[in-house]
Amino acid sequence: MRAMIIPKFGGPEVFEERDVDRPRPSPGELLVRVVCSGTNPVDAKLRANGTWAHLTPPVVLGYDVSGVVDAVGTGVSTVQVGDEVYYTPEMIGNPLGSYAEYNVVQACIVARKPRNLTHEQAAAVPLAGGTAWEAIVRRLAVRPGESVLIHGGAGGVGSFAVQIAKATGARVLATASTKNQDVLRRLGTDVPMDYTKDDITEMALRETGGIGVDAVFATVGGEVIAKSVAATKPFGRLACILTPAGTLDSIAFKNLTLFGIFLTREAQRLRDMARLIEQGGLHPLIDEVLPLEQVRTAHERLDSGHGTGKIVLRVGAN
């Protein structure tokens, strides 16, 4: 099968197209013909140096799949050959990701593709959407009428977080650059904020009558979480997907709860998201769709750190 591999860690130029053996499903596994693969910032980090994830080149990266079940291992009864599915492959210690024509995956982490999405759209959902769902619905447990501050609301994870928070009935404050303010509004943000111009803490306090937001979700790193403590009400909740920097001393003083999020793989979360997607309450924000052989271009964009939505790779035919 055709695959884009990295023979060594490095920059976007390390990708090579190779013909590799097609994997076979073991008991409890599926062989999926990949139609589209999403790309994520973590892909670029693994390409640069994936030793932290127990990867040793050569490696096939890629952790978002929308495709068609091609073969079923023994003991699998939840799906059958020909079903359209979507999922995020395991990352840690997995050298065979989705930048390839076929992918082997445990059936227990796969769900049926939302009926109203194309493969291009569905491939943009599992990892970024799942991370946002885990943060907003499960960890922060956002409730109707609460206020939520989302940092990086126009990005891959943030764009899902804004929509999911709105679907819960929350009032959403979200940050983005100047050029992405309209994106925030289209996603349903109640209070768009420009992090290049606005004092985010001051705005959040003003918009909440001085008491602070109920919850904060940071999709970006640096001192964002530390700076958000002042904008969070006592007994509030914060969540982040990158290790926070800066002083967090006042978290204890204000009785705040801080969640770190690294996505585990499961089918139920995907099924829950699919229901909201099919109801029209959640849709992926896609920046661009590129053919698989242009994965280097996709990673150059990932390295820039300033994309809007997701870059999706078209791998095979429907």
PyMOL commands that set and color helices and strands:
alter all, ss='L'
color gray80, all
select helices_A, chain A and resi 12-14+41-48+51-53+107-109+119-122+126-139+156-167+178-187+200-207+224-231+250-253+267-278+292-304
alter helices_A, ss='H'
color red, helices_A
select strands_A, chain A and resi 2-5+16-19+29-38+65-72+84-87+102-106+111-112+147-151+171-176+191-194+213-218+232-240+257-260+286-291+310-314
alter strands_A, ss='S'
color yellow, strands_A
deselect
rebuild
show_as cartoon
